[in-house]
């Protein structure tokens, strides 16, 4: 855990945050709580990519093969996508979820859109693999449910819209195992990158409920 300097804890600065964590570590759930509690704008690279795939855009066709294989989308494609989303967001308080995933992406982001807080969720891989077996999502919104932990009010239906829930192709246990290995290999340098900048904080736990009180307290240091 890195101790942040007093200047970095200033509430006067715009909240520009990144949330890191292995696939199915709870980034989506934590992000939704941050959005609800602090009113920040959530930009999820995964949700944006899946939206493009669903709509069969040119970008969607390009990235579908990577997502089906559980592989990372190329840096150039991700930088272009997120850069566009950040321009749309303007000066709003931002929480980036799923980006950056490589040092090249992190460095480009820091050059153009200076991040001042990084939340790193650390969940045992065995817990994650067991979790995805029971994970269902509302594809158009990105809302996530886990049977036996975060159940929908009506089985198989989204709480808000009542629409059917689905299981993602990239949530198959074999694909998740590969994604976890890719994450450990490729994202470790990103974690080190942010540690050196002095803006990364680790949060350990098996569930988001365990981690949330510490995360909430930490984020509150940056937002009025």
C-alpha positions as a Markdown table, in Angstrom:
| # | Residue | x | y | z |
|---|---|---|---|---|
| 1 | Unk | 0.0 | 0.0 | 0.0 |
| 2 | Unk | 1.4 | 3.4 | -1.1 |
| 3 | Unk | 1.1 | 6.4 | 1.2 |
| 4 | Unk | -0.3 | 9.4 | -0.8 |
| 5 | Unk | 1.2 | 12.8 | -0.3 |
| 6 | Unk | -1.0 | 15.6 | 1.1 |
| 7 | Unk | -1.0 | 17.4 | -2.3 |
| 8 | Unk | -2.5 | 14.4 | -4.0 |
| 9 | Unk | -5.3 | 14.2 | -1.4 |
| 10 | Unk | -6.5 | 17.7 | -2.3 |
| 11 | Unk | -10.3 | 17.8 | -2.9 |
| 12 | Unk | -9.8 | 20.8 | -5.1 |
| 13 | Unk | -8.6 | 18.6 | -8.0 |
| 14 | Unk | -11.1 | 17.0 | -10.4 |
| 15 | Unk | -11.6 | 13.3 | -9.5 |
| 16 | Unk | -9.8 | 11.3 | -12.2 |
| 17 | Unk | -9.6 | 7.7 | -11.2 |
| 18 | Unk | -8.8 | 4.3 | -12.5 |
| 19 | Unk | -10.0 | 1.0 | -10.9 |
| 20 | Unk | -7.9 | -2.0 | -11.4 |
| 21 | Unk | -8.6 | -5.7 | -10.7 |
| 22 | Unk | -8.6 | -9.1 | -12.3 |
| 23 | Unk | -11.6 | -10.1 | -14.3 |
| 24 | Unk | -14.6 | -10.7 | -12.0 |
| 25 | Unk | -12.9 | -9.2 | -9.0 |
| 26 | Unk | -15.8 | -6.8 | -8.4 |
| 27 | Unk | -14.8 | -3.7 | -10.4 |
| 28 | Unk | -18.3 | -3.3 | -11.8 |
| 29 | Unk | -20.0 | -3.5 | -8.4 |
| 30 | Unk | -17.5 | -1.2 | -6.7 |
| 31 | Unk | -17.8 | 1.2 | -9.6 |
| 32 | Unk | -21.6 | 1.3 | -9.4 |
| 33 | Unk | -21.3 | 2.1 | -5.7 |
| 34 | Unk | -18.9 | 4.9 | -6.3 |
| 35 | Unk | -21.2 | 6.3 | -9.0 |
| 36 | Unk | -24.2 | 6.1 | -6.7 |
| 37 | Unk | -22.4 | 7.5 | -3.6 |
| 38 | Unk | -20.3 | 10.2 | -5.2 |
| 39 | Unk | -22.0 | 11.0 | -8.5 |
| 40 | Unk | -19.0 | 10.4 | -10.7 |
| 41 | Unk | -19.2 | 9.4 | -14.4 |
| 42 | Unk | -18.3 | 5.7 | -14.9 |
| 43 | Unk | -16.5 | 4.8 | -18.2 |
| 44 | Unk | -16.3 | 1.0 | -18.6 |
| 45 | Unk | -14.1 | -0.1 | -21.5 |
| 46 | Unk | -15.7 | -3.6 | -21.3 |
| 47 | Unk | -19.2 | -2.2 | -21.5 |
| 48 | Unk | -18.3 | 0.0 | -24.4 |
| 49 | Unk | -16.6 | -2.8 | -26.3 |
| 50 | Unk | -19.6 | -5.2 | -25.7 |
| 51 | Unk | -22.0 | -2.5 | -26.9 |
| 52 | Unk | -20.0 | -2.2 | -30.2 |
| 53 | Unk | -20.1 | -6.0 | -30.6 |
| 54 | Unk | -23.8 | -6.1 | -29.9 |
| 55 | Unk | -24.4 | -3.4 | -32.5 |
| 56 | Unk | -22.0 | -5.0 | -35.0 |
| 57 | Unk | -20.1 | -1.8 | -35.6 |
| 58 | Unk | -16.8 | -1.9 | -37.4 |
| 59 | Unk | -15.1 | -1.7 | -34.0 |
| 60 | Unk | -17.3 | -4.4 | -32.7 |
| 61 | Unk | -16.4 | -6.7 | -35.6 |
| 62 | Unk | -12.7 | -6.0 | -35.0 |
| 63 | Unk | -12.7 | -6.8 | -31.3 |
| 64 | Unk | -15.1 | -9.7 | -31.2 |
| 65 | Unk | -12.5 | -12.3 | -32.0 |
| 66 | Unk | -10.3 | -11.0 | -29.2 |
| 67 | Unk | -13.1 | -11.0 | -26.7 |
| 68 | Unk | -14.3 | -14.5 | -27.6 |
| 69 | Unk | -10.7 | -15.8 | -27.1 |
| 70 | Unk | -10.3 | -13.9 | -23.8 |
| 71 | Unk | -7.4 | -11.9 | -25.3 |
| 72 | Unk | -6.6 | -8.2 | -24.8 |
| 73 | Unk | -7.8 | -5.8 | -27.5 |
| 74 | Unk | -4.7 | -4.0 | -29.1 |
| 75 | Unk | -3.5 | -0.8 | -27.4 |
| 76 | Unk | -4.2 | 1.4 | -30.4 |
| 77 | Unk | -7.8 | 0.4 | -30.6 |
| 78 | Unk | -8.3 | 0.8 | -26.8 |
| 79 | Unk | -6.6 | 4.2 | -26.7 |
| 80 | Unk | -8.8 | 5.5 | -29.5 |
| 81 | Unk | -12.0 | 4.2 | -27.9 |
| 82 | Unk | -11.2 | 5.6 | -24.4 |
| 83 | Unk | -9.9 | 8.9 | -25.8 |
| 84 | Unk | -13.2 | 9.4 | -27.6 |
| 85 | Unk | -15.2 | 8.7 | -24.4 |
| 86 | Unk | -13.1 | 11.0 | -22.3 |
| 87 | Unk | -13.6 | 13.9 | -24.7 |
| 88 | Unk | -17.3 | 13.3 | -24.5 |
| 89 | Unk | -17.1 | 13.4 | -20.6 |
| 90 | Unk | -15.4 | 16.8 | -20.6 |
| 91 | Unk | -14.5 | 18.1 | -17.1 |
| 92 | Unk | -16.8 | 15.7 | -15.2 |
| 93 | Unk | -15.4 | 13.5 | -12.4 |
| 94 | Unk | -14.4 | 10.3 | -14.0 |
| 95 | Unk | -13.9 | 6.6 | -13.0 |
| 96 | Unk | -12.2 | 4.5 | -15.6 |
| 97 | Unk | -13.0 | 0.8 | -15.4 |
| 98 | Unk | -11.1 | -1.8 | -17.5 |
| 99 | Unk | -8.6 | 0.7 | -18.9 |
| 100 | Unk | -5.6 | 1.0 | -18.9 |
| 101 | Unk | -4.4 | -2.6 | -19.2 |
| 102 | Unk | -0.8 | -2.0 | -20.4 |
| 103 | Unk | 1.9 | 0.4 | -19.6 |
| 104 | Unk | 1.6 | 1.9 | -23.0 |
| 105 | Unk | -2.1 | 2.6 | -22.4 |
| 106 | Unk | -1.4 | 4.0 | -18.9 |
| 107 | Unk | 1.4 | 6.3 | -20.1 |
| 108 | Unk | -0.7 | 7.6 | -23.0 |
| 109 | Unk | -3.6 | 8.2 | -20.6 |
| 110 | Unk | -1.4 | 10.0 | -18.1 |
| 111 | Unk | -0.1 | 12.3 | -20.8 |
| 112 | Unk | -3.5 | 13.3 | -22.0 |
| 113 | Unk | -5.7 | 12.9 | -18.9 |
| 114 | Unk | -3.8 | 13.0 | -15.7 |
| 115 | Unk | -5.1 | 10.3 | -13.2 |
| 116 | Unk | -4.9 | 11.2 | -9.5 |
| 117 | Unk | -6.2 | 8.1 | -7.8 |
| 118 | Unk | -5.9 | 4.3 | -8.7 |
| 119 | Unk | -8.0 | 1.7 | -6.8 |
| 120 | Unk | -6.5 | -1.8 | -7.0 |
| 121 | Unk | -8.9 | -4.7 | -6.0 |
| 122 | Unk | -7.1 | -7.9 | -5.0 |
| 123 | Unk | -9.3 | -11.0 | -4.9 |
| 124 | Unk | -7.9 | -14.6 | -4.8 |
| 125 | Unk | -8.2 | -16.3 | -8.3 |
| 126 | Unk | -9.9 | -19.4 | -6.8 |
| 127 | Unk | -12.7 | -17.1 | -5.6 |
| 128 | Unk | -13.0 | -15.5 | -9.0 |
| 129 | Unk | -13.2 | -18.7 | -11.0 |
| 130 | Unk | -15.9 | -20.0 | -8.7 |
| 131 | Unk | -17.8 | -16.7 | -8.9 |
| 132 | Unk | -18.1 | -16.6 | -12.7 |
| 133 | Unk | -19.8 | -19.9 | -12.9 |
| 134 | Unk | -22.8 | -18.2 | -11.4 |
| 135 | Unk | -22.5 | -14.7 | -12.9 |
| 136 | Unk | -25.3 | -13.3 | -15.1 |
| 137 | Unk | -25.4 | -9.8 | -16.7 |
| 138 | Unk | -27.9 | -7.4 | -18.2 |
| 139 | Unk | -26.0 | -6.8 | -21.4 |
| 140 | Unk | -27.3 | -3.4 | -22.4 |
| 141 | Unk | -26.6 | -1.8 | -19.0 |
| 142 | Unk | -23.7 | -3.9 | -17.7 |
| 143 | Unk | -25.5 | -4.7 | -14.4 |
| 144 | Unk | -24.0 | -7.9 | -12.9 |
| 145 | Unk | -25.7 | -10.5 | -10.7 |
| 146 | Unk | -24.2 | -13.5 | -8.9 |
| 147 | Unk | -26.4 | -16.4 | -8.0 |
| 148 | Unk | -26.1 | -17.1 | -4.2 |
| 149 | Unk | -24.4 | -13.7 | -3.5 |
| 150 | Unk | -26.0 | -10.9 | -5.5 |
| 151 | Unk | -29.2 | -12.5 | -6.8 |
| 152 | Unk | -31.6 | -10.7 | -9.0 |
| 153 | Unk | -35.0 | -10.1 | -7.4 |
| 154 | Unk | -36.6 | -12.3 | -10.0 |
| 155 | Unk | -34.5 | -15.3 | -11.2 |
| 156 | Unk | -33.1 | -14.6 | -14.7 |
| 157 | Unk | -34.5 | -11.1 | -14.9 |
| 158 | Unk | -32.8 | -7.6 | -14.6 |
| 159 | Unk | -34.0 | -5.8 | -11.5 |
| 160 | Unk | -34.5 | -2.5 | -13.3 |
| 161 | Unk | -35.9 | -3.4 | -16.7 |
| 162 | Unk | -37.2 | -6.9 | -16.1 |
| 163 | Unk | -35.4 | -8.0 | -19.3 |
| 164 | Unk | -33.7 | -11.4 | -19.5 |
| 165 | Unk | -30.1 | -11.8 | -18.1 |
| 166 | Unk | -27.3 | -13.5 | -20.1 |
| 167 | Unk | -24.0 | -15.2 | -19.4 |
| 168 | Unk | -21.1 | -13.7 | -21.3 |
| 169 | Unk | -19.1 | -15.8 | -23.7 |
| 170 | Unk | -15.9 | -14.5 | -22.0 |
| 171 | Unk | -17.2 | -15.7 | -18.6 |
| 172 | Unk | -16.6 | -19.4 | -19.4 |
| 173 | Unk | -14.3 | -20.9 | -16.7 |
| 174 | Unk | -11.7 | -21.9 | -19.3 |
| 175 | Unk | -11.7 | -18.4 | -20.8 |
| 176 | Unk | -11.6 | -16.7 | -17.4 |
| 177 | Unk | -8.5 | -18.8 | -16.4 |
| 178 | Unk | -6.7 | -17.6 | -19.5 |
| 179 | Unk | -7.8 | -14.0 | -18.8 |
| 180 | Unk | -6.5 | -14.2 | -15.2 |
| 181 | Unk | -3.1 | -15.4 | -16.5 |
| 182 | Unk | -3.1 | -12.6 | -19.1 |
| 183 | Unk | -4.0 | -10.1 | -16.4 |
| 184 | Unk | -1.3 | -11.3 | -14.0 |
| 185 | Unk | 1.3 | -11.1 | -16.7 |
| 186 | Unk | 0.3 | -7.9 | -18.6 |
| 187 | Unk | -1.2 | -5.8 | -15.8 |
| 188 | Unk | 1.5 | -6.2 | -13.2 |
| 189 | Unk | 3.7 | -3.6 | -14.9 |
| 190 | Unk | 0.7 | -1.2 | -14.9 |
| 191 | Unk | 0.3 | -1.6 | -11.1 |
| 192 | Unk | 4.1 | -0.9 | -10.7 |
| 193 | Unk | 3.7 | 2.2 | -13.0 |
| 194 | Unk | 1.0 | 3.7 | -10.7 |
| 195 | Unk | 2.9 | 2.7 | -7.6 |
| 196 | Unk | 5.8 | 4.7 | -8.8 |
| 197 | Unk | 3.6 | 7.7 | -9.3 |
| 198 | Unk | 2.4 | 7.3 | -5.7 |
| 199 | Unk | -1.3 | 7.2 | -6.5 |
| 200 | Unk | -2.2 | 3.5 | -6.2 |
| 201 | Unk | -4.0 | 2.0 | -3.2 |
| 202 | Unk | -4.5 | -1.8 | -2.7 |
| 203 | Unk | -7.8 | -3.2 | -1.3 |
| 204 | Unk | -7.9 | -6.9 | -0.3 |
| 205 | Unk | -10.9 | -9.1 | 0.1 |
| 206 | Unk | -13.0 | -12.0 | -1.1 |
| 207 | Unk | -16.1 | -9.8 | -1.7 |
| 208 | Unk | -16.9 | -6.2 | -2.6 |
| 209 | Unk | -18.7 | -5.9 | 0.7 |
| 210 | Unk | -15.4 | -6.6 | 2.6 |
| 211 | Unk | -13.5 | -4.0 | 0.5 |
| 212 | Unk | -16.2 | -1.3 | 0.2 |
| 213 | Unk | -15.9 | 0.6 | 3.5 |
| 214 | Unk | -12.1 | 1.2 | 3.0 |
| 215 | Unk | -12.7 | 2.2 | -0.7 |
| 216 | Unk | -15.5 | 4.6 | 0.2 |
| 217 | Unk | -13.4 | 6.2 | 2.9 |
| 218 | Unk | -10.4 | 6.6 | 0.5 |
| 219 | Unk | -12.5 | 8.0 | -2.4 |
| 220 | Unk | -14.1 | 10.5 | 0.0 |
| 221 | Unk | -10.7 | 12.1 | 0.5 |
| 222 | Unk | -10.9 | 13.3 | -3.2 |
| 223 | Unk | -14.5 | 14.4 | -3.5 |
| 224 | Unk | -16.5 | 17.1 | -1.7 |
